[in-house]
């Protein structure tokens, strides 16, 4: 009876959201297949039985974790759109947030994700929505005078989709850090579509980033 009360007390202290965040962190760092329901329960300091009361299986938990993560980025995009003056500022700040996500450096996460179709569908849904947002930003950039108006941005969106796959950790860039790969592609990509006004804003961000790195 004592053990049951203790378990119920633990369950009260750990919410479904807590478990989702814990699982997302573990999946991101170690890959999906390497993380068991046992290890998630242990990290949350609950029993596996309690974990299964929240989630039917690991793919359900993974899907919830991706849904939570993607919704967080949707909210971030809204805040950036409301508070930043230029669409270039939005893209740079969003890029900085992406660079802080550990799974962007973990090839195993992406390899494992392909084996979980329901979770992959969740991610793809939000990624498709982001590509639509990206197209909206390109149009806004032309209106702001920071992006060139003679570019087919439908093709640029397709290129961005390709870049997103290419710059994940791979043998192609194994000699370089993921940050260096991202920085190089971002600068080349952005400079190619920027007007002179846009380049000035981009260079301002680059100078700021270099200053921050030199003082760390």
N, C-alpha and C positions, 0 to 999 in steps of 0.2 A: 504494500500500500504506500509505503514511504517513497519507493522508487517511482511509482506512478505519479505521485504528487510532484516530485522533483522534475519529472519529464514534462508535466503540464506547465510548471513554472517556467521552464526553458522555452516551451512553445510560445508562452505569452510574451517573452522577451524578444523573440525573433519573428519578424514579420515576413510576409511573402516578398516584399520589396527588398528587405535585408538579404534574403537568400538569393534573389535575382542579382543583386550587386556583387555578392561574394562569388557566385558562379561565373559571372561575366569577367571578373578579375582573374579567376583561375584559368578559365578557358583562354583568355587573351594571352596570358603569360606562358602557359604550358601546352597549349593545343587542346582540342576538345577530347580526343580519344584518350589522352593521358590522364584526364581528370575524371575520376569515378564519382558516383553518387556518394559513396562512402567518404571520400576525401572532402567533398563539399559539406557533408553533414558534420564531419570532424572540425572543419574550419569554422562552421557556424556554431559549434558546441551543442549540437542536438543529435538525436539518433537518426539513423537512416529511415526508420519507420515514420518519424515526424516529417522528414523531408518528402516522403512519398505521399503524405497527407496533403501537401501543397501541390506537388507535381507528379503526374502519372508516370513519367519516364524522363530520361535525360534529354531527349529531343524537345519535349515540352518545356523543360527548364531552359534549354538553349534558346528556343524560340522566344520565350518570355524575356530572356536576357537581351536578345537582339532588338526586340520590340522596345524595351525600356531604353536601350542605348540610342536607337534611331529617333525615338520621340524626343530624347534629350537634345539631339542635334537639330531637330526641327525647331525646338524652342530657342536654341542658341542662334539659329539663322534669323528667327523673328527679332530677337534682341539686337543683333548686329544691323539688320535692316532699319530698325527704328532709331538706332543711336549713332550710326556712322554716316559720314557725309558722302563719301565716294564709294562706288562699287568695288574699286581696287582695295580700299580699306577693308571692306567686307571679306574679299577673297583672301587677303593676307592674314587677317585675324582668324579666319576659319582654318586656314592652313596651319597656323601656329597651334590651334587646338588639336587638329588631327595629329600633328607631330608628337603630341603628348600621350597618345593612345598606344599602349605597349603592343597590342596585337598587330599594329602596322609594321612592326619589326619582326613578326613571327610568321614565317612561311607555313609552319605546321598548322596554324589556325585555319588558313585558307584551304589547305589540302584536306584537312579534316571536315571542314564545313560542307564540302561537296558530297560528303557521305550522309548528310542529314537534309533531305529534300524539303521538309516542311520549314526548317529554319532558314534554308537558302531562299525559299519563297518570300519569307518575311524581309530578309535583307534586300532582295531584288526589288521588292515593292517600293521600299524607301529610296533605293538607289535610283530607280526610274523617276521618282518624284523629284529627287535632287537634280537630275539632268534637266528636267523641266524648269526648275528654279534657276539653274545655270544659264539656260537660254534666256530667261527673263533678265538676268543680270547683264548678259551681253548686250541685249537691247537697251537696257538702262545705261550701260557704259557708253554706247553710241550717242545717246541723248545727252549725257554729261560731257561729251567731247573727249573722253579718255580712251575710247576704243575706236578703231578705224571703221568707217561706214561702208567700205568696199569689200568687206569680208563676208563669206558665206558662213554664218555662225552655226548653221545646222551641221556643217562639216566639222567645225571646231568642237561642237559638243561630242560628236563621234570620236574625234581625236582625244578629247579629255577622257572619254570612257576607255579608250585604249591605253592612255597613259596610266590610268588608275590601276589597270592590270599589270602593266609593264614595270611600274616602279615598286611593286611589292618585292620583298626579298627574293632574289633569284640568282642563279649562277652567272647570269649576264653581268650583274653588278657586284659580284662577290668580293671584288678587291676594294670596294668603296663602302663607306658608311651609308646607311639609309638616309641620314640627314643630308649628306652631300649630294646623293642622287636626287632627292626631293628639291633641294635648293637649286641645283643646276636646271632641272626640267622646269621648275616654276619660273625661273628667270627667263629662260629661252622661250617658253610658251607665252608668258605675259608680254615680253618685249615685242614679240611678233605681232600682237594684235593691238598694242598701245599706240596712241597718237603721241606727239611730243609732250602734250600736257599729261598724259597717262604715264609716260616714262619718268617724268619729274616726280610724280607721286610714288611710283615704284622705287625709284632711286632713294627717295627719302626714307622709305621703309628699310631698304637694304643698308643704308648708312646707320640707321638706328640699331638694326640687328647686329651689325659688326661692332658697334660701340658697346652694346650690351655684352657680347661675347668676349670682347677684349678686357672688360672690367669684371669678369667672373673668375 
